[in-house]
């Protein structure tokens, strides 16, 4: 998980922003506004201290608020992925077992007269391709939905 996607990144950025603003405000007062005074990280003027504390506090509170909503969104995405994986594993098991049974019933083209050799080859190829597709879907790591028609969506599988 990268820093951008981490569970505390927005909160840490808001704290860093508040510290930079506090320090920058001190530098502005030292170099521009109160040139006769010494550098004060904590201003003696209570109005200035109160103003900086409120602004930095609001930045941090907004960071906490944003982080909470970001974490909820990440939790929802994780739950969506768990549900999708469970569904796809179930589909893989059910369809895979059915296809394996069909493949077993087909057997060798020389031993039975169910289908001719050409049809047998095509069926085996189709079953093997379906097994491969099911394996790819079961190992999905990212949800990429694409709208197929009206309210019908399908997954795009990255191989």
N, C-alpha and C positions, 0 to 999 in steps of 0.2 A: 504494500500500500504506500503510495507516494505521500509526501507532506501535504499536498493540496487535498488529498482525499482523507487525510487522517482525521481522527475524531476530535482533535483540539486545535486544528490549524487556524480557524477563524478567530477563536478566542485568543490565541497567542499573537496573531497579527494585530488584533485590537489593542492588546496590552503594549506591544511594540510601538504602535501608532500613538498611543497616549503618552508613552515615555518620550518619543521623538517630539511630539507637540509641546510637552512640558519643558523639555530641554531647549527646544527652538524658541519658545516664548521667553525663557530666561536669557538666551543669547540676544534676542531682539531688544529686550530691556537693557541689557548691558551695553551693546554696541550702538543702539540707535536712540532709545528713549531716555535712559538715565546714565549718561556717559560719565557723570561724576562719581557714581557709586561703584562698589565692588560687585563682582559677579555673585548673584544670589540664586541658588537652585531652589531654595524655599524663600519666597519673597516675604519681607517684613510687613508690607502693606496687606492687611487682612482682606480688602476687596479683591486685590490681585490674586491672593492665595485661594479665596473662595471661588473666583471665576475659573481659574485653572483646574481646581478640583472638580467643579461641576462639569466642565467641558470634557476632561479626561474620564471622569466617571461615566458620563453619557456615552462616550466612545466605547468604554469597556462593557457597559450594560448592553449596548447595541451588539457588540461582539458576542456576548453570552447568548442573547436572543437569537442571533443568526446561527450560532453554533448549535443551539438546541434544535432549531428547525432543519439545519443541515444533517444533524445526526438522525433525526426522525426520517428524513428522506433516504439516508443511507440504510437505515434499518428496514424501511419499506422495500428498497431495492434488494437487500439481502434476503428478505422473506419471499419476495417474488422469485428470486433465483432458486431458493430452496424448494419452493413449490414446483417450479418448472422442472428442476432436476428430478424430484420425486415422481412427477408425472411422466417424464420422459423415461426414467428407469422402469416404471411400471409398463409403459407402452413397449419399451424395448424387450422386456421379459415376455409379455403376452404375444406380441407379434413375432418376436424371434422364435419362441417355442412353436408357434403355429407354422412358421416358415420351415423350421427344422423338421417338423412332422411331415410337411408336404414334400420336402426334399427326400426324406426317408421313404415315403410312399412311392415317389417316382423311381427310386432305386436306380439300377443300371438299365440303360435303354435296350440292351440285348436280352435281358432276362424277362422282361414283361412286354405286354403289347398295349400298355395304357396310352402311350404317345410315341410318335415316330422320333428318330434320332435328332432331327433338326429342331423340332418343338422341345424336346428334352434339353438340348443345349441352351435354347433361348430361355426356358423356365429356370434352369440352374443359374444362368447368368443374371436373370432378373432377381432371383432370390439372393444371390451373393451381393448384388448391388444394393438391395434393400437392407441386408445385414450391415453393410458398410455405412449406409446413410443413418441407420438406427444407432450405430456406434458413435458416429459423429454428433448426432443430436444428444445422445446421453452424456457426452463429454463437453457439453456447451459451457462456456465460461462467461459469456456476455450476451445480454438480451438485446437483439436488434430486430425490432418489429417492423414489418412493412405492410402497408394496407394493400390488400389484394382487390377487394371490391366492397363498397359500402362499409359494413361493419365487420368484414372478414379480414383478419390479419394472419400473417404467417411469419415464421422466424427465418431470418437470413443466417445461414450457418457459415462461419468463416473457417475455411480449411487451412 
